[in-house]
């Protein structure tokens, strides 16, 4: 069964001086302010499209890795993933770096690296972002 998730953005004013809000409507967990300075300079308590992509990618990757490890008979005790999405004004998103640390009893570092690479290549968010260079630092905790 397919699912659809919805977010809405409202923007007022020009890019440089304007501001807006994005709401996470499917979950109804909140509404978050956005602005050009929060995207291209300091966050200052506001979010950005890149931060939302980082949240989606780190979550999707963690889920995919956990699923792959469990399917191979080595379920993880924990998986912690950080996604750093780099935005260059005038150029766009120039890269995503995933850093994952996990506790997986009975798994070698080499096998963990293979599982992490597989998750990086096959999680749905990675697939949606195939036009972006994605790098990975994976290690057992």
Secondary structure, DSSP 4 states (H G I P E B T S, - for coil): ------EEEEEES-TTT-EEEEEETTTT-EEEEEEHHHHHS--TT-B-HHHHHHHHHHHHHHHHHHHHHHHTT---SEEEEEEEEEEETTTEEEEEEEEEEEE-TT--HHHHHHHHHHHHHHSHHHHHTTTS-EEEEEEE-
